[in-house]
Amino acid sequence: MWYKDEADNAHTYAADSDDLAHWTVRGPAVEISKHEGPNVFELDGSYWMIIDEWHGQRVLHSTDLETWEARGLVLDRPGQGPDDGGYGYHADVVTSELGAFIFYFSHPRRPDGHSGPHASHEDRRSSVHAARLRVSGDTLVCDRDEVLEAPILPLEGPSNRGNEH
């Protein structure tokens, strides 16, 4: 498991468990910045981690799930679609036989970098979006403006391959 450790500068830590009840903390996994929301997944034979640095999503790459190398940002530029202005925040990634998709939210009326109180409806309002992730060269890319055609997730739900009775 990878998680944000608020007590250690909001870095990502790793922990292992054999039974999901008892955990052994392995320690810091990513210390390059303050961030949150680590997401780890496999795509095109490589391991990737996306973290939210609040100015887009940092892309990290690993060959062993131990050592992570920064590979740029995604969702750091506004999209052109309705309510897709500003940065993409707190993303989650879903991979399937249909591809890899990043789900994120934006604050379409909040100026980027706004750190003051969010007192108005327009400051707090969020919109949820999805974009396709692709490996390009040595990093991940996504086009927020690509028109996605349904389905982007398997219609039958999660696979039970290997769990047949």
C-alpha positions in Angstrom: 0.0 0.0 0.0 1.1 3.5 -0.7 -0.3 6.4 1.3 0.3 10.0 2.3 2.1 10.5 5.6 1.0 13.9 6.8 3.5 13.9 9.7 6.5 13.5 7.3 5.9 16.5 5.0 3.0 14.9 3.1 5.3 12.3 1.5 4.3 8.9 0.2 5.1 6.0 2.4 4.8 2.2 1.6 3.5 -0.5 3.8 3.0 -4.3 3.3 0.5 -6.8 4.7 -0.1 -10.5 4.2 -3.6 -10.3 5.7 -4.8 -6.7 5.3 -5.2 -6.5 9.1 -1.5 -6.2 10.2 0.8 -3.8 8.4 4.5 -3.3 8.3 5.6 0.2 7.3 8.5 0.1 4.9 9.1 3.8 5.1 9.2 6.7 2.6 8.7 5.8 -1.0 8.4 9.2 -2.7 9.9 12.3 -1.0 10.3 14.7 -4.0 7.5 17.2 -2.9 4.5 17.6 -0.6 1.7 15.8 -2.3 -1.3 13.5 -1.7 -3.3 10.8 -3.4 -0.7 8.3 -4.6 -2.1 5.9 -7.3 0.0 3.0 -8.5 -0.8 0.9 -11.6 0.7 -1.0 -14.4 0.5 0.1 -18.0 2.3 -1.2 -21.1 4.7 -3.4 -19.0 5.8 -0.6 -16.6 4.8 0.6 -13.2 3.5 4.1 -12.7 2.5 6.3 -9.8 0.4 9.5 -10.1 0.6 12.0 -7.1 -1.3 15.2 -6.7 1.0 18.2 -6.2 -1.9 20.7 -6.5 -0.6 22.0 -9.8 -1.3 18.9 -11.9 -0.5 15.3 -11.3 3.2 14.3 -11.0 4.0 11.1 -13.0 6.5 8.7 -11.5 7.9 5.5 -13.1 9.4 2.4 -11.5 10.7 -1.0 -12.7 10.6 -2.6 -9.3 7.8 -0.8 -7.2 10.6 0.3 -4.9 12.5 3.1 -6.6 10.4 5.9 -8.3 11.7 8.4 -10.9 9.8 11.6 -11.7 8.6 11.8 -15.4 6.8 15.1 -15.7 3.2 16.2 -15.1 -0.2 15.5 -16.5 -3.4 17.6 -16.0 -1.2 20.7 -15.4 -2.9 22.7 -18.2 -6.5 23.6 -18.5 -8.8 21.5 -20.8 -11.1 23.2 -23.3 -14.3 21.3 -22.3 -17.1 22.7 -20.2 -15.9 23.1 -16.6 -12.5 21.6 -17.3 -10.5 24.7 -16.7 -7.6 24.8 -14.3 -5.5 22.0 -12.8 -6.7 18.4 -12.5 -6.8 17.4 -8.9 -6.8 14.2 -6.8 -6.9 11.7 -9.7 -7.6 8.0 -9.7 -6.6 5.6 -12.5 -8.6 2.6 -13.8 -7.0 0.2 -16.2 -8.8 -2.5 -18.2 -8.7 -4.2 -21.5 -10.3 -1.0 -22.8 -7.3 1.1 -21.8 -6.1 3.3 -19.0 -8.3 6.2 -17.8 -7.6 8.9 -15.3 -10.5 10.3 -13.4 -10.0 13.7 -11.8 -11.8 16.8 -10.7 -11.3 20.5 -11.4 -12.5 23.7 -9.8 -13.6 25.4 -13.0 -14.2 28.9 -11.6 -11.3 29.0 -9.0 -8.1 30.7 -10.2 -5.1 28.3 -10.2 -2.9 28.8 -7.2 -5.7 30.2 -5.2 -4.8 29.4 -1.6 -7.2 31.6 0.4 -10.5 30.5 1.9 -13.1 29.1 -0.5 -16.1 31.1 0.8 -18.2 31.2 -2.3 -20.1 28.5 -4.2 -17.9 29.3 -7.3 -14.7 28.7 -5.3 -15.9 25.3 -3.9 -17.7 23.9 -7.0 -16.0 20.9 -8.5 -16.5 19.0 -11.8 -15.4 15.4 -12.4 -13.7 14.4 -15.7 -12.0 11.5 -17.4 -9.2 11.3 -19.9 -7.3 8.4 -21.5 -3.7 7.8 -20.4 -1.1 6.6 -22.8 2.6 5.8 -22.6 4.6 8.1 -24.8 8.4 7.7 -24.9 9.4 7.4 -21.2 6.4 9.1 -19.6 2.6 9.2 -19.5 0.4 11.6 -21.4 -3.2 12.4 -21.6 -5.3 14.7 -23.8 -8.0 16.3 -21.6 -9.8 17.4 -24.8 -10.0 13.9 -26.5 -13.7 13.0 -26.9 -14.1 9.6 -25.3 -16.7 7.1 -26.6 -18.5 4.8 -24.2 -17.8 2.4 -22.8 -14.5 3.4 -21.2 -15.0 0.8 -18.4 -16.0 -2.8 -18.9 -19.8 -3.1 -18.8 -19.8 -6.4 -16.9 -17.8 -4.9 -13.9 -14.6 -6.3 -12.4 -13.2 -9.5 -13.8 -13.3 -12.7 -11.8 -10.6 -14.3 -13.9 -8.8 -16.9 -11.8 -11.6 -17.0 -9.2 -14.0 -19.4 -10.9 -15.6 -22.0 -8.6 
